[in-house]
Amino acid sequence: MTIWDRRYSKSDYLYGKEPNDFVVQAAPLIPPGPVLCLAAGEGRNAVYLAQQGYAVKAVDISIVGLDKAKRLAAAAGVEIETEVVALADFKIPANYWGGILSIFAPLPPIARAKLHRQCVAGLVPGGMLVLEAYTPAQLQLKTGGPATASLMMDLAILHHELAGLEFKYGVETERQIVEGSGHHGLGSVVQVIAVKPGL
Ligand SMILES: C[S@@+](CC[C@H](N)C(=O)[O-])C[C@H]1O[C@@H](n2cnc3c(N)ncnc32)[C@H](O)[C@@H]1O
């Protein structure tokens, strides 16, 4: 059992059942095509995108989280595909995804950079990456997120790691994040909407 399995073992949804605010904002911009949700957890964002009509695959290291995601999907009357994966070893097929979602996916820098390179390759031309993550400034705010800065990101890191995508939107900002008991107040985040050129 992973630490995330233990965190997800309660019947409550740690980050709630409602989608992340930034996902709701960005969803209408995601082009048609299959969407990959990285570190999808208990599935709130995957289920929301399935409700918007996307074919969604949700991947995460936690089988407990993904089981809850399946139940959330069933309760919402939609289907999502799930796969338990360790993102450090995950292979993303090239030129396949219309959208890739990365919402609060905490990975160490080497694994994260490798994953981000694969995200660039894995999108079809015109495909869109939507990402929100805590920045290191979150460590002072203490309203959720990893305990170490190395698991966080900023815009400069993301421009570097996502080279090859065109950033349509990229900000570092503070916003109120109230998502279950896991995220509970003012948070310092980086938000990105980036498109693979070539259409
Ligand atoms: C803060 S939660 C966010 C979950 C979801 N994206 C959301 O916003 O509701 C971080 C997620 O990353 C997953 N995760 C952490 N390390 C991972 C890894 N190495 N491979 C795959 N998933 C991982 C955890 O299981 C957890 O579901």
The ligand as an SDF file (V2000), in Angstrom:
LIG
                    3D

 27 29  0  0  0  0  0  0  0  0999 V2000
   -2.3050   16.1780   -4.6420 C   0  0  0  0  0  0  0  0  0  0  0  0
   -2.9230   14.6730   -5.3320 S   0  0  0  0  0  0  0  0  0  0  0  0
   -3.8140   15.3250   -6.7160 C   0  0  0  0  0  0  0  0  0  0  0  0
   -4.8380   14.3710   -7.2630 C   0  0  0  0  0  0  0  0  0  0  0  0
   -5.6650   14.9160   -8.4060 C   0  0  0  0  0  0  0  0  0  0  0  0
   -4.8470   15.3920   -9.5070 N   0  0  0  0  0  0  0  0  0  0  0  0
   -6.5730   16.0160   -7.9340 C   0  0  0  0  0  0  0  0  0  0  0  0
   -6.2560   17.1900   -8.1990 O   0  0  0  0  0  0  0  0  0  0  0  0
   -7.5800   15.7060   -7.3130 O   0  0  0  0  0  0  0  0  0  0  0  0
   -1.4560   13.9910   -6.0720 C   0  0  0  0  0  0  0  0  0  0  0  0
   -1.6780   12.6880   -6.7950 C   0  0  0  0  0  0  0  0  0  0  0  0
   -0.4600   12.2870   -7.3970 O   0  0  0  0  0  0  0  0  0  0  0  0
   -0.3690   10.8860   -7.3200 C   0  0  0  0  0  0  0  0  0  0  0  0
    1.0460   10.5210   -7.4220 N   0  0  0  0  0  0  0  0  0  0  0  0
    2.0450   10.9180   -6.6040 C   0  0  0  0  0  0  0  0  0  0  0  0
    3.2160   10.4030   -7.0110 N   0  0  0  0  0  0  0  0  0  0  0  0
    2.9430    9.6610   -8.1110 C   0  0  0  0  0  0  0  0  0  0  0  0
    3.7440    8.8690   -8.9840 C   0  0  0  0  0  0  0  0  0  0  0  0
    5.0570    8.7600   -8.8020 N   0  0  0  0  0  0  0  0  0  0  0  0
    3.1320    8.2400  -10.0030 N   0  0  0  0  0  0  0  0  0  0  0  0
    1.8050    8.3310  -10.1880 C   0  0  0  0  0  0  0  0  0  0  0  0
    0.9930    9.0840   -9.4040 N   0  0  0  0  0  0  0  0  0  0  0  0
    1.5600    9.7210   -8.3780 C   0  0  0  0  0  0  0  0  0  0  0  0
   -0.9820   10.5370   -5.9810 C   0  0  0  0  0  0  0  0  0  0  0  0
   -1.4080    9.2180   -5.8810 O   0  0  0  0  0  0  0  0  0  0  0  0
   -2.1160   11.5400   -5.9210 C   0  0  0  0  0  0  0  0  0  0  0  0
   -3.3150   10.9820   -6.4180 O   0  0  0  0  0  0  0  0  0  0  0  0
  1  2  1  0
  2  3  1  0
  2 10  1  0
  3  4  1  0
  4  5  1  0
  5  6  1  0
  5  7  1  0
  7  8  2  0
  7  9  1  0
 10 11  1  0
 11 12  1  0
 11 26  1  0
 12 13  1  0
 13 14  1  0
 13 24  1  0
 14 15  1  0
 14 23  1  0
 15 16  2  0
 16 17  1  0
 17 18  1  0
 17 23  2  0
 18 19  1  0
 18 20  2  0
 20 21  1  0
 21 22  2  0
 22 23  1  0
 24 25  1  0
 24 26  1  0
 26 27  1  0
M  CHG  2   2   1   9  -1
M  END
$$$$
